[in-house]
């Protein structure tokens, strides 16, 4: 029995019928590379043989009575692999539009909390004989970094399915703890909270004083503050529906832009998203009263925490400079804002967010989330931020699933009331694969944003070529 951290449990409390809190990944596979052919049976066998490498796959939640404390994980005594692995046929003709329409419907379905919080769909019938793999894992179990580590357990470096060994000890399910055990364990944990709360308050006050002093320095431009973002049509209450679009851009082109202007690949990614958002807003005739603001997740997982599950993540707010017409000026503005945001994040401390959410009362927090959703409060105040943008570095070498080569990997992040768009990108080989997740009742055509990403890249590449700078160094 292992208790969820406050941050992990927070993703459970935030979940409502309109805000599902799982992260997903859509992988397109080429089964022609599989020795002896690709089959449902071989796909299932890979998961069966490697369950011991992915501990969250066999853990289920148990709620504490009366919401006294955060839930606990137990090794599910009723684990059934076939509940989690599913197959489905894509609508004809099986192109990317048909695939994403199907996947958007699957992504909108909440995970069953009475079972381990994950499922994988194998989508067959795609154009060119390809198949796709949609994985859904609740954010309470993983963040971006630990989710990537989970996928490593399933992926191979060659078409040959590797033998990744047997578990050191046989897996043992746990009995569901009694209410008495859960309440007793919760009481013991809660007894330690007053001391931890006092320590957290002291550290937060010290951090606030450091930030105030830093922001008063000459030439300092602080990052955007919460609720300073302008209102847009996609910053409103969500419905339970989802729409998905994808875009694949050249990582090599992003590196050329990076080298030409002395920024980072992440700065380029944010600028691409900013350009796409300008394209969308121009198309729908919206003119916000200031620059859009992005929430950028930041991994705080240390070297010692590699291989551990759960969430080790914080966040920063940055301007997207969507009120700046010149794409190069926009890129430099975003780069400066991200540097300032990272400095402020370091001053606050990586553990501050996680320390504060540890004290959230489950019963009260869950009730507040439902009340916020049911009363559509997101329609009544300025947005906390406009859009979530996440950049996950992926491998520069080919990967395989049950012998089928991974062609593209599109990450799909969750959306929130007041923030009806998530733009997440993962690099793979020499590509940047964007997954755009939106509420279709707020954004009518999410593919317009995908089109905007391509246009934004063309603008930046043209500017890099015109600059005359050396762009041959392609290190990330």
C-alpha positions as CSV (number, residue, x, y, z in Angstrom):
1,X,0.0,0.0,0.0
2,X,1.4,3.3,-1.1
3,X,-0.2,6.7,-0.5
4,X,-0.4,9.1,-3.4
5,X,1.4,12.4,-3.0
6,X,-0.7,15.6,-2.9
7,X,0.3,16.5,-6.5
8,X,-0.6,13.0,-7.8
9,X,-4.0,13.0,-6.0
10,X,-4.7,16.6,-7.2
11,X,-5.2,15.2,-10.7
12,X,-7.9,13.0,-9.3
13,X,-9.6,15.8,-7.5
14,X,-9.6,18.0,-10.6
15,X,-11.4,15.4,-12.7
16,X,-15.0,16.0,-13.5
17,X,-17.2,14.7,-16.4
18,X,-15.9,17.5,-18.6
19,X,-12.3,17.4,-17.5
20,X,-10.7,14.0,-17.8
21,X,-7.2,14.0,-16.3
22,X,-5.4,11.3,-18.2
23,X,-2.4,11.8,-20.5
24,X,-2.4,10.0,-23.9
25,X,-0.1,9.1,-26.7
26,X,-1.0,8.3,-30.3
27,X,1.7,6.2,-32.0
28,X,1.6,5.4,-35.7
29,X,3.3,2.0,-36.5
30,X,4.5,0.3,-39.6
31,X,3.8,-3.4,-39.1
32,X,5.7,-4.4,-42.3
33,X,9.0,-4.4,-40.3
34,X,7.9,-7.1,-37.9
35,X,9.7,-10.4,-38.5
36,X,7.1,-13.0,-39.2
37,X,4.4,-10.4,-39.3
38,X,2.6,-8.2,-36.7
39,X,-0.4,-9.6,-34.9
40,X,-2.7,-8.8,-32.0
41,X,-1.3,-11.9,-30.2
42,X,2.3,-10.7,-30.5
43,X,1.2,-7.2,-29.4
44,X,-0.5,-8.6,-26.3
45,X,2.4,-10.8,-25.5
46,X,4.8,-7.9,-25.3
47,X,2.6,-6.4,-22.6
48,X,2.2,-9.7,-20.8
49,X,5.9,-10.3,-20.7
50,X,6.8,-6.8,-19.5
51,X,4.3,-5.9,-16.9
52,X,6.9,-6.1,-14.2
53,X,8.8,-3.2,-15.8
54,X,5.8,-0.9,-15.5
55,X,4.6,-1.0,-11.9
56,X,1.6,1.4,-12.4
57,X,0.1,-1.1,-14.8
58,X,-1.1,-3.3,-11.9
59,X,-1.8,-0.8,-9.3
60,X,-5.4,0.4,-8.5
61,X,-6.7,3.1,-6.3
62,X,-8.4,2.7,-2.9
63,X,-10.2,5.8,-1.5
64,X,-9.8,6.7,2.2
65,X,-13.2,6.8,4.0
66,X,-14.7,10.3,4.3
67,X,-11.9,11.7,2.2
68,X,-9.7,12.0,5.3
69,X,-6.5,11.8,3.3
70,X,-5.2,11.1,-0.2
71,X,-6.0,7.7,-1.7
72,X,-3.6,4.8,-1.8
73,X,-2.3,2.5,-4.5
74,X,-2.5,-1.3,-4.0
75,X,-1.4,-4.1,-6.2
76,X,-4.8,-5.0,-7.8
77,X,-6.0,-8.4,-6.6
78,X,-8.4,-8.5,-9.6
79,X,-5.9,-7.5,-12.3
80,X,-7.0,-8.5,-15.8
81,X,-4.7,-7.6,-18.7
82,X,-7.5,-8.1,-21.3
83,X,-9.5,-5.3,-19.7
84,X,-6.8,-2.8,-20.5
85,X,-5.8,-3.9,-24.0
86,X,-8.4,-3.3,-26.7
87,X,-8.6,-3.2,-30.5
88,X,-10.7,-1.2,-32.9
89,X,-11.0,-0.5,-36.6
90,X,-10.5,3.0,-38.0
91,X,-13.3,4.4,-40.3
92,X,-12.5,4.2,-44.0
93,X,-10.4,5.3,-45.7
94,X,-8.2,5.3,-42.6
95,X,-6.4,8.6,-43.1
96,X,-5.1,10.9,-40.4
97,X,-8.4,12.8,-40.2
98,X,-10.4,9.6,-39.6
99,X,-7.8,8.4,-37.1
100,X,-7.8,11.6,-35.0
101,X,-11.6,11.8,-35.1
102,X,-11.8,8.2,-33.6
103,X,-9.0,8.9,-31.1
104,X,-10.7,12.1,-29.9
105,X,-13.7,10.1,-28.9
106,X,-11.6,7.5,-27.1
107,X,-9.6,10.2,-25.3
108,X,-12.9,11.8,-24.0
109,X,-13.8,8.6,-22.2
110,X,-12.8,8.6,-18.4
111,X,-10.7,5.8,-17.1
112,X,-12.4,3.3,-14.7
113,X,-11.2,4.1,-11.2
114,X,-12.0,0.6,-9.9
115,X,-9.2,-0.8,-12.1
116,X,-5.5,0.3,-12.8
117,X,-5.8,3.6,-14.5
118,X,-4.6,2.9,-18.0
119,X,-5.7,1.4,-21.3
120,X,-4.2,0.8,-24.7
121,X,-6.2,0.7,-28.0
122,X,-4.7,-0.9,-31.1
123,X,-6.3,0.8,-34.1
124,X,-6.3,-1.2,-37.3
125,X,-7.4,-0.5,-40.8
126,X,-5.3,2.6,-41.5
127,X,-4.1,3.7,-44.9
128,X,-1.0,1.9,-46.2
129,X,-1.5,-1.1,-44.0
130,X,-0.3,0.9,-40.9
131,X,-1.7,0.5,-37.4
132,X,-1.9,3.0,-34.5
133,X,-1.6,2.6,-30.8
134,X,-3.4,4.9,-28.4
135,X,-2.3,4.7,-24.8
136,X,-4.1,6.4,-21.9
137,X,-2.7,6.7,-18.4
138,X,-4.1,8.8,-15.6
139,X,-2.0,11.9,-14.7
140,X,-2.3,10.7,-11.0
141,X,0.1,7.9,-12.0
142,X,2.6,9.6,-14.3
143,X,4.0,12.8,-15.6
144,X,5.6,13.4,-19.0
145,X,9.0,12.0,-17.9
146,X,7.8,9.0,-16.0
147,X,5.3,8.3,-18.9
148,X,8.2,8.2,-21.3
149,X,9.9,5.7,-19.0
150,X,6.8,3.5,-19.0
151,X,6.8,3.4,-22.8
152,X,10.5,2.3,-22.7
153,X,9.3,-0.9,-21.1
154,X,7.2,-1.6,-24.2
155,X,9.5,-0.4,-26.9
156,X,12.4,-2.1,-28.6
157,X,15.5,-0.8,-30.4
158,X,15.1,-3.2,-33.3
159,X,12.4,-5.2,-35.0
160,X,13.4,-8.3,-33.0
161,X,11.4,-8.5,-29.8
162,X,13.9,-8.4,-27.0
163,X,13.9,-10.5,-23.9
164,X,13.9,-8.0,-21.1
165,X,14.2,-10.6,-18.4
166,X,12.0,-11.9,-15.6
167,X,11.1,-10.1,-12.4
168,X,13.5,-10.5,-9.5
169,X,10.5,-11.6,-7.4
170,X,7.1,-12.9,-8.5
171,X,4.3,-10.3,-8.5
172,X,2.0,-10.5,-5.5
173,X,-1.4,-8.9,-5.4
174,X,-2.5,-7.1,-2.2
175,X,-5.8,-7.5,-0.4
176,X,-8.0,-4.4,-0.4
177,X,-7.3,-2.7,3.0
178,X,-10.2,-2.4,5.4
179,X,-11.7,1.0,6.3
180,X,-10.1,0.6,9.8
181,X,-6.7,0.2,8.2
182,X,-7.2,3.1,5.8
183,X,-8.4,5.5,8.6
184,X,-5.6,4.5,10.9
185,X,-2.9,5.0,8.2
186,X,-4.4,8.4,7.3
187,X,-4.5,9.5,10.9
188,X,-0.8,8.6,11.4
189,X,0.1,10.6,8.2
190,X,-2.0,13.6,9.1
191,X,-0.3,13.9,12.5
192,X,2.9,14.9,10.8
193,X,1.3,17.7,8.7
194,X,1.4,20.7,11.1
195,X,5.3,20.6,11.3
196,X,5.5,20.2,7.5
197,X,3.0,23.0,7.0
198,X,5.0,25.4,9.1
199,X,8.1,24.6,7.2
200,X,6.4,25.1,3.9
201,X,5.0,28.5,4.9
202,X,8.4,29.7,6.0
203,X,10.0,28.6,2.7
204,X,7.3,30.2,0.7
205,X,7.6,33.6,2.4
206,X,11.4,33.5,1.9
207,X,10.9,32.7,-1.8
208,X,8.4,35.5,-2.2
209,X,10.8,38.0,-0.7
210,X,13.6,36.8,-3.0
211,X,11.3,37.2,-6.0
212,X,10.2,40.7,-5.1
213,X,13.8,41.8,-4.7
214,X,14.8,40.2,-8.0
215,X,11.8,41.8,-9.9
216,X,12.8,45.3,-8.6
217,X,16.2,45.1,-10.3
218,X,16.8,47.5,-13.2
219,X,16.2,45.9,-16.6
220,X,14.1,43.0,-15.2
221,X,10.9,42.0,-16.9
222,X,9.0,39.6,-14.7
223,X,7.1,36.8,-16.4
224,X,3.3,37.1,-16.6
225,X,1.4,36.7,-13.3
226,X,-1.6,34.4,-12.9
227,X,-4.9,35.8,-14.3
228,X,-3.1,38.4,-16.4
229,X,-3.9,36.5,-19.6
230,X,-6.5,38.1,-22.0
231,X,-9.8,36.3,-22.5
232,X,-10.3,34.3,-25.7
233,X,-13.1,32.1,-27.0
234,X,-11.1,28.9,-25.9
235,X,-10.7,30.2,-22.3
236,X,-14.1,29.1,-21.1
237,X,-15.9,26.2,-19.4
238,X,-15.4,22.8,-21.2
239,X,-17.9,20.3,-22.4
240,X,-17.0,16.5,-22.3
241,X,-16.2,16.5,-26.0
242,X,-12.7,16.5,-27.5
243,X,-11.2,17.2,-30.9
244,X,-7.6,16.3,-31.9
245,X,-5.3,17.4,-34.7
246,X,-1.7,16.5,-35.4
247,X,1.3,18.1,-37.2
248,X,4.7,16.9,-38.0
249,X,7.5,19.5,-38.5
250,X,11.2,19.2,-39.0
251,X,13.4,19.1,-35.9
252,X,16.3,20.0,-38.2
253,X,14.5,23.2,-39.2
254,X,13.9,24.0,-35.6
255,X,17.6,23.6,-34.8
256,X,18.5,25.8,-37.8
257,X,16.3,28.6,-36.3
258,X,17.7,28.0,-32.9
259,X,21.3,28.3,-34.1
260,X,20.6,31.4,-36.3
261,X,19.1,33.4,-33.4
262,X,20.9,32.0,-30.3
263,X,17.9,30.5,-28.6
264,X,16.7,27.1,-27.5
265,X,14.6,24.5,-29.3
266,X,12.0,25.0,-26.6
267,X,11.9,28.7,-27.4
268,X,11.4,27.8,-31.1
269,X,8.6,25.4,-30.1
270,X,6.8,28.1,-28.1
271,X,7.2,30.6,-31.0
272,X,5.7,28.1,-33.4
273,X,2.7,27.7,-31.1
274,X,2.4,31.4,-30.8
275,X,2.4,31.8,-34.6
276,X,-0.3,29.1,-34.9
277,X,-2.4,30.8,-32.3
278,X,-2.1,34.1,-34.2
279,X,-3.2,32.3,-37.3
280,X,-6.2,30.9,-35.6
281,X,-7.2,34.2,-33.9
282,X,-6.9,36.1,-37.2
283,X,-9.1,33.5,-38.9
284,X,-11.9,33.7,-36.4
285,X,-11.7,37.5,-36.1
286,X,-10.5,37.6,-32.4
287,X,-8.2,40.4,-31.2
288,X,-7.2,39.8,-27.5
289,X,-6.3,42.9,-25.5
290,X,-2.8,41.7,-24.9
291,X,-0.3,38.8,-25.5
292,X,-1.5,35.3,-24.9
293,X,0.1,33.5,-21.9
294,X,1.2,29.9,-21.9
295,X,1.6,27.5,-19.0
296,X,4.7,25.4,-19.5
297,X,5.2,22.3,-17.4
298,X,8.7,21.9,-16.0
299,X,10.1,18.5,-14.9
300,X,11.8,18.7,-11.5
301,X,12.7,15.0,-11.5
302,X,16.2,14.6,-10.2
303,X,18.8,12.1,-11.4
304,X,18.1,10.0,-8.2
305,X,14.4,10.0,-9.0
306,X,14.8,8.6,-12.5
307,X,12.8,5.4,-12.8
308,X,10.3,6.4,-10.1
309,X,6.7,6.9,-11.0
310,X,4.2,9.6,-10.1
311,X,4.5,13.3,-10.8
312,X,7.6,15.4,-10.3
313,X,6.6,18.5,-12.1
314,X,6.1,22.2,-11.7
315,X,5.2,24.9,-14.1
316,X,6.1,28.4,-15.4
317,X,4.1,31.1,-17.1
318,X,5.5,32.8,-20.2
319,X,4.3,35.4,-22.7
320,X,3.7,34.1,-26.2
321,X,4.2,37.6,-27.6
322,X,1.2,37.2,-29.9
323,X,0.9,41.0,-30.0
324,X,4.3,41.2,-31.8
325,X,4.1,41.1,-35.6
326,X,7.7,40.2,-36.5
327,X,8.4,36.5,-35.9
328,X,12.0,37.0,-35.0
329,X,11.2,39.7,-32.4
330,X,8.5,37.4,-31.1
331,X,11.0,34.6,-30.8
332,X,13.5,36.8,-28.8
333,X,10.7,38.1,-26.6
334,X,9.5,34.6,-25.7
335,X,13.1,33.5,-25.1
336,X,13.7,36.4,-22.7
337,X,10.4,35.6,-20.9
338,X,11.3,31.9,-20.5
339,X,14.7,32.8,-19.0
340,X,13.0,35.1,-16.5
341,X,10.4,32.4,-15.7
342,X,13.1,29.8,-15.1
343,X,15.0,32.2,-12.8
344,X,11.8,32.9,-10.9
345,X,11.0,29.1,-10.7
346,X,14.5,28.5,-9.2
347,X,13.9,31.2,-6.7
348,X,10.6,29.7,-5.6
349,X,12.1,26.2,-5.4
350,X,11.2,23.0,-7.2
351,X,9.2,21.5,-4.3
352,X,7.1,24.4,-3.4
353,X,4.0,23.4,-5.4
354,X,4.3,19.8,-4.3
355,X,4.6,20.8,-0.7
356,X,1.5,23.0,-0.8
357,X,-0.8,20.5,-2.6
358,X,0.2,17.9,0.0
359,X,-2.2,19.7,2.4
360,X,-5.2,19.7,0.2
361,X,-8.2,18.0,1.9
362,X,-9.6,15.4,-0.6
363,X,-13.3,15.8,0.3
364,X,-13.1,19.6,0.1
365,X,-10.9,19.8,-3.0
366,X,-13.1,17.4,-5.0
367,X,-16.3,19.2,-4.0
368,X,-14.7,22.6,-5.0
369,X,-13.7,21.1,-8.4
370,X,-17.2,19.9,-9.1
371,X,-18.7,23.2,-7.9
372,X,-16.4,25.2,-10.2
373,X,-17.4,22.9,-13.1
374,X,-21.1,22.9,-12.5
375,X,-21.4,26.7,-12.0
376,X,-19.2,27.4,-15.1
377,X,-17.0,29.7,-13.1
378,X,-14.4,29.7,-15.8
379,X,-16.7,31.9,-17.9
380,X,-16.7,34.6,-15.2
381,X,-13.1,35.6,-14.7
382,X,-9.9,36.2,-16.7
383,X,-8.1,33.0,-17.5
384,X,-5.3,31.8,-15.3
385,X,-3.4,31.3,-18.6
386,X,-4.5,30.8,-22.2
387,X,-2.9,27.5,-23.3
388,X,-0.8,24.7,-22.1
389,X,2.4,24.0,-24.2
390,X,4.7,21.1,-23.3
391,X,7.8,20.0,-25.1
392,X,9.1,16.5,-24.4
393,X,12.5,15.5,-25.9
394,X,12.3,12.1,-27.5
395,X,14.8,9.6,-29.0
396,X,16.8,10.4,-32.2
397,X,16.9,6.7,-33.1
398,X,14.1,4.3,-34.4
399,X,11.9,2.4,-32.0
400,X,9.7,-0.6,-32.4
401,X,6.5,-2.1,-30.8
402,X,6.2,-5.9,-31.2
403,X,8.4,-5.6,-34.3
404,X,6.4,-2.7,-35.9
405,X,8.5,0.4,-36.4
406,X,7.3,3.6,-34.7
407,X,6.6,6.1,-37.5
408,X,5.3,9.0,-35.4
409,X,4.4,9.7,-31.8
410,X,1.9,12.4,-31.0
411,X,1.5,13.3,-27.3
412,X,-2.0,14.3,-26.1
413,X,-2.1,16.4,-22.9
414,X,-5.3,17.2,-20.8
415,X,-7.3,20.4,-21.0
416,X,-8.9,22.3,-18.1
417,X,-11.9,24.6,-17.5
418,X,-10.7,28.0,-18.7
419,X,-7.9,26.5,-20.8
420,X,-9.5,24.5,-23.7
421,X,-6.4,23.9,-25.7
422,X,-3.3,21.8,-25.1
423,X,-0.4,21.9,-27.5
424,X,2.2,19.2,-26.7
425,X,5.1,18.2,-28.9
426,X,7.6,15.2,-28.8
427,X,10.7,14.9,-30.9
428,X,11.4,11.6,-32.6
429,X,14.1,11.0,-35.1
430,X,14.3,14.2,-37.0
431,X,10.7,15.2,-36.5
432,X,8.7,17.3,-34.1
433,X,5.3,15.6,-33.6
434,X,2.6,17.9,-32.3
435,X,-0.6,16.7,-30.6
436,X,-3.3,19.4,-30.4
437,X,-6.1,18.6,-28.0
438,X,-9.0,20.9,-27.7
439,X,-12.7,21.2,-26.8
440,X,-14.6,21.4,-30.1
441,X,-17.3,23.6,-28.5
442,X,-14.6,26.2,-28.0
443,X,-12.4,25.7,-31.0
444,X,-14.4,24.8,-34.1
445,X,-11.5,23.6,-36.3
446,X,-8.4,22.5,-34.4
447,X,-6.7,21.6,-37.8
448,X,-6.5,25.3,-38.4
449,X,-3.9,25.4,-35.6
450,X,-2.0,22.5,-37.3
451,X,-1.9,24.5,-40.5
452,X,-0.7,27.5,-38.5
453,X,2.3,25.5,-37.1
454,X,3.5,24.8,-40.6
455,X,3.1,28.5,-41.6
456,X,5.0,29.6,-38.5
457,X,7.9,27.3,-39.2
458,X,8.1,28.6,-42.8
459,X,8.3,32.2,-41.5
460,X,11.1,31.3,-39.0
461,X,13.1,29.3,-41.5
462,X,12.9,32.1,-44.0
463,X,14.1,34.6,-41.4
464,X,16.9,32.3,-40.4
465,X,18.1,31.9,-44.0
466,X,17.9,35.7,-44.5
467,X,19.9,36.4,-41.4
468,X,23.1,34.9,-42.9
469,X,23.9,33.3,-39.6
470,X,25.7,29.9,-39.5
471,X,23.0,27.3,-38.9
472,X,25.1,24.1,-39.4
473,X,25.5,23.2,-35.8
474,X,22.5,20.9,-35.1
475,X,23.0,19.9,-31.5
476,X,19.8,20.2,-29.5
